[in-house]
Structure formats: structure tokens, C-alpha cells
Amino acid sequence: SPPPSPPPLYPPACPPGGFFNGSNDVFFDFQGATLPYSNLGGLGDFSTMNQTFVMTTPFFIKGGDDKYPPQGIYYKDVGRQRIEDELGMATLIPFDLYVVNLTEYVPNNWFRSGRSASASPNVTGDLGLINLADNQFCAFKYSFVSQADGEPYVINQPFSFFLFDFDTGVDEGLLTEYTEVCGLDPANPYDLSETLYAPFVQSSIEAIELADAADGTKCFRFFATQAGSGSNNPEFASDVFLPLFDMTPFTIINVLPILLKLNFVAGLKLGTSCRYAFSWQSLASLTPLSPVS
């Protein structure tokens, strides 16, 4: 028999209670997303800055970015939230993502920010990517956006983000990647590879707990301790999101020890509740990002 049809993309009529109160699931898909606008740090050009999109998209019309031209990356259709109402009817609600820098953004190559690159010519990877130059620090704001009205989109269940390639420079101690994140789940704020793939993989990432955010969520700093180069950057989700023993030995040995899973609380908008700071610099010059509410 043919496979069942997927849930509809837009909500059915509200159930008798007037609201959805069933189970939920969240899906992120950077491969399926489009990037109609990319101008992170104001470094884009005409080929990446679709002004028609800015003028016709509710998020920008309502002042979602107070700079003009807007200085961020807009991922359209990056996610779906599956909602099942009290009558058992499932719905997929699409949402977008806008990433903007809060401090000066200095990349090696701004054009590489957006999606991961591939070693194959004319092939784009399917992981989100922000390119940052050596010895630089930058804080970013991630905002989920409702497609319907451009307002902040609230994901009403816990969800997770994976970050890859936490390593140091080949010259030990000179350059170290690190990130600071707030909005994490107090019960289980993060997972390292030694938890996700125990007992076969040992993580090389160190974690330091910072002061809690004003809303009670957790804030952590994560930093690399293992040297690496560009060859350990995953290109595709299919390289890493599969059973452990279906992965290549290279992925198990070189990619898994330097991945990080961040677990966020339900109800987070990520535009008002979380900041994300990332750096690739000397450990001696680390300055913490203050937790924000």
C-alpha cells in the first residue's frame, strides 16, 4: 500500500478548547531552507541581498532588523513544528530563522556563511554555517520567525541544536574555538559525544557553568582542547545523523569527539531569551559573555 500522507502544512480549525494542547515535535532542515537574504555584518553584496524579499516579508516590514539594509542571514523554511491537537489531527507549522551579529563580525570569507561548503565542485552542504576569522570574537542573536505575521515564533517544547568542529589550531594553545550559550535546559543543558555515543567515543570539549540567566535557564561556556583542521568539518547531515556503526571510521575518530548538543527549554524564542557567542582566539584573551534574560 502507498505510504501515508504527511500532515498538512497549515493548521486545521481550532479544536473545541480553542487552542492546541497535544503532543509536539520540532524538525530543522538547513538543506531544505532557502537563503533569500544574506548580509551578515553588512558584508553582503547585490547577489545575496534580495531587496524585494525585504520589502515584502512581514519580519522586515515590522522592523525585525532595525538597520537598513538589514544585517543578518534569513533562513526561510528552516523548521517545522508538528502539533497534534486534542482530536488527534497533526499539523506541521513552518517557521524561519534570522541570525544577526550583536558585536563586530569579522570573517575569513563572508560568502561562506549560510550553509556548509562541500569538497565537491558546485555542491552545497546541508548544515548551517557561520564563517569567522582567526583571533576574532562575535556574539550572535538567533530569532525564530513566524511566517504568517513576522512575529517571534515560540517553540513550545524542548529542542536541541548540534554544533560541530570545536577544535584548536594546529599550533597548540594559540587559537581555540569556544562558545557561550544561555537559554539551556536546567535539567539537561547539553550532551557531549561521550554521553551520546558511550562507551565508544570520548569528547575533547570542556564545559564551564556560568551564572544562570534571569529566567532561570542555564548558561555555559564550551571550549576546545583538541587540535584540528578543516578536514574534520562535516559537510552533510547524513555524515553524522545516522547510527554510530554506519558512520565512517574517519567521522567516528575525527568528527564525533568535537561535536556539542545544546538542549534548549520549551517556550524559547531565541531572539529574546538566548545569545550565542563564538570565538576562535587565544585562550588567554577569553572574555565571558554576560548572561541575558
C-alpha positions in Angstrom: 0.0 0.0 0.0 1.2 3.6 -0.6 2.8 5.4 2.4 0.5 7.6 4.5 0.2 11.3 3.5 2.2 13.8 5.6 0.4 16.1 7.9 -1.0 19.3 6.4 1.3 22.3 6.4 -1.2 24.7 7.9 -3.5 24.3 11.0 -7.0 22.8 10.7 -9.8 24.6 12.5 -9.1 25.0 16.2 -10.4 22.2 18.4 -13.3 22.9 20.8 -11.0 24.1 23.5 -9.8 26.9 21.3 -6.1 26.0 21.4 -3.7 23.2 20.7 -2.8 21.1 23.7 -1.5 17.9 22.3 2.0 16.5 21.6 4.6 18.4 19.6 7.7 17.7 17.5 10.3 20.0 16.1 12.3 19.5 12.8 15.1 21.6 11.5 16.2 21.3 7.8 19.0 23.6 6.6 19.2 21.7 3.3 15.5 22.4 2.6 15.8 26.0 3.7 16.4 28.8 1.3 18.6 31.9 1.9 16.7 34.8 0.2 18.8 37.3 2.2 22.4 37.2 3.4 24.2 40.3 4.7 25.7 39.3 8.0 27.6 42.2 9.5 26.7 44.4 6.5 29.2 42.5 4.3 26.9 41.1 1.6 26.5 42.3 -1.9 23.8 42.6 -4.6 24.0 38.8 -5.3 22.9 37.9 -1.7 20.7 40.8 -0.7 17.2 40.4 -2.2 15.6 43.8 -1.6 12.2 42.6 -2.9 12.2 39.9 -0.2 13.0 42.6 2.4 10.2 44.8 1.2 7.5 42.1 1.1 8.4 40.0 4.2 6.4 40.7 7.4 9.5 40.3 9.6 11.4 43.1 7.9 8.2 45.2 7.3 7.7 45.2 11.1 11.2 46.2 11.8 12.7 42.8 12.7 16.1 44.3 12.0 16.5 48.0 12.9 19.3 48.5 10.5 18.9 49.3 6.8 19.8 47.4 4.8 19.2 44.5 7.3 22.5 43.0 8.5 21.8 39.3 9.1 21.1 36.0 7.4 17.5 34.9 6.8 16.8 31.1 6.6 13.3 30.6 5.1 11.6 27.3 5.8 14.3 26.2 8.2 11.9 24.4 10.5 8.6 22.8 11.1 6.8 22.2 14.4 4.5 19.2 14.4 1.4 19.9 16.6 -1.2 17.3 17.3 -4.5 18.7 18.6 -6.8 17.1 21.2 -8.7 15.4 18.3 -5.5 13.7 17.1 -5.1 15.8 14.0 -1.5 16.5 13.2 -0.3 19.8 11.7 3.1 21.0 10.5 3.7 24.7 11.2 6.6 26.2 9.2 8.9 28.8 10.7 12.0 30.8 9.7 15.3 31.7 11.3 17.1 35.1 11.4 20.7 35.3 12.5 22.3 38.7 13.3 25.6 39.7 14.9 25.5 41.7 18.1 29.2 42.6 18.0 31.6 43.3 15.1 31.6 40.4 12.7 35.0 39.7 11.0 35.0 36.7 8.8 37.7 35.0 6.7 35.2 34.9 3.9 31.7 36.3 4.5 30.3 34.5 1.4 30.9 31.1 3.1 28.4 32.0 5.9 25.0 30.4 5.4 25.4 26.7 4.6 28.3 24.4 4.8 30.6 24.0 1.8 31.4 20.8 0.1 34.7 19.5 -1.3 32.9 18.6 -4.5 32.6 21.4 -7.1 29.1 23.1 -7.3 27.8 21.2 -4.3 26.5 22.9 -1.2 26.4 21.1 2.2 23.2 21.0 4.3 24.5 22.2 7.6 24.1 25.8 8.8 27.5 27.7 8.9 28.9 30.9 10.2 32.4 31.8 9.0 34.7 33.6 11.5 38.3 34.8 11.0 41.2 33.8 13.2 41.6 35.6 16.6 38.1 37.0 16.4 35.1 37.1 18.8 31.5 37.6 17.8 28.1 37.4 19.6 25.0 36.4 17.6 21.3 36.6 18.1 19.1 33.7 16.7 15.4 34.6 16.2 12.8 32.2 15.2 10.2 33.9 13.0 6.5 33.2 12.3 6.0 33.1 8.5 2.4 34.2 9.0 3.0 37.6 10.6 6.7 38.1 11.1 6.4 38.0 14.9 8.7 35.9 17.1 7.9 32.2 16.8 7.7 30.3 20.1 8.7 26.6 20.0 6.6 25.2 22.8 8.6 22.1 23.5 12.3 21.4 24.3 14.5 21.2 21.3 18.2 20.7 20.5 20.9 22.3 18.3 24.1 20.5 17.3 27.4 22.4 16.9 30.3 20.8 15.1 34.1 21.3 14.8 35.2 22.5 18.2 39.0 22.3 17.9 42.1 24.3 18.5 44.7 25.5 16.0 47.4 23.1 14.9 49.9 25.2 17.0 48.7 24.2 20.4 47.4 26.9 22.7 47.4 29.7 20.1 43.9 29.6 18.8 40.9 27.9 20.5 37.3 27.7 19.4 34.8 28.4 22.2 31.1 29.3 22.6 28.9 30.7 25.3 25.2 30.0 25.3 22.2 30.8 27.6 18.7 29.5 27.5 19.7 25.9 28.2 17.5 23.4 29.9 18.4 23.3 33.7 17.6 19.5 33.8 19.9 18.6 30.9 21.6 21.6 29.4 23.9 19.8 27.0 25.3 16.5 25.8 28.8 15.6 24.7 29.8 12.7 22.4 30.9 10.6 25.4 27.2 10.7 26.5 25.7 10.3 23.1 28.0 7.5 21.9 29.1 5.9 25.2 31.3 4.0 25.6 32.9 4.2 22.1 33.7 8.0 21.8 35.4 10.3 24.2 34.7 14.1 23.9 37.5 16.6 23.8 35.2 19.6 24.7 35.4 21.2 28.1 32.3 22.8 29.7 32.2 25.6 32.4 29.0 26.6 34.0 28.3 30.3 34.2 25.8 32.3 36.3 22.2 31.4 35.4 20.2 33.7 33.2 17.5 35.9 34.7 14.8 33.5 33.5 16.4 30.6 35.4 17.8 28.9 32.3 21.4 27.7 32.3 24.4 29.4 30.7 27.6 27.6 29.8 31.0 28.2 28.1 32.3 25.3 26.0 35.8 25.3 24.6 38.0 23.0 22.5 41.1 21.1 23.7 41.9 19.1 20.6 43.8 20.3 17.6 42.2 20.0 14.2 41.9 21.4 10.7 39.2 22.0 8.0 39.2 18.3 7.1 37.2 17.4 10.2 34.3 19.7 9.3 31.2 17.6 8.4 29.6 18.6 5.0 26.3 16.9 5.2 23.9 15.9 8.0 24.0 12.4 6.5 27.6 12.2 7.6 26.7 12.3 11.3 23.0 11.8 11.9 22.9 8.0 11.5 23.7 5.0 13.7 27.2 5.0 15.1 28.4 1.9 13.3 27.1 3.1 9.9 29.5 6.1 10.1 32.9 6.1 8.5 35.9 5.5 10.8 37.1 9.0 9.9 33.8 10.5 11.2 33.9 8.5 14.5 37.5 9.3 15.2 37.7 12.9 13.9 34.2 14.5 14.0 32.3 13.0 16.9 34.8 14.0 19.7 34.3 17.6 18.8 30.6 17.9 18.5 28.2 19.5 21.0 24.5 19.1 21.5 22.7 22.1 23.1 19.4 21.4 24.8 17.0 24.4 25.0 13.9 24.8 27.1 10.4 24.9 25.8 8.9 28.3 25.1 12.2 29.8 23.9 12.0 32.4 21.1 15.9 32.5 20.8 15.6 36.2 19.9 14.8 37.4 23.4 15.9 34.6 25.6 19.3 33.5 24.2 22.5 34.9 23.0 25.2 32.8 21.3 28.8 33.9 21.3 31.5 32.2 19.4 35.3 32.8 19.1 38.4 31.5 17.5 41.2 33.1 19.6 43.8 32.7 22.2 42.6 31.2 25.5 44.5 33.9 27.3 42.1 36.6 25.9 38.8 35.0 26.7 36.2 37.4 28.0 32.8 35.9 29.1 29.5 36.8 27.6 27.2 38.1 30.3 24.0 36.0 30.7 20.9 37.8 29.3 17.3 37.5 30.1 
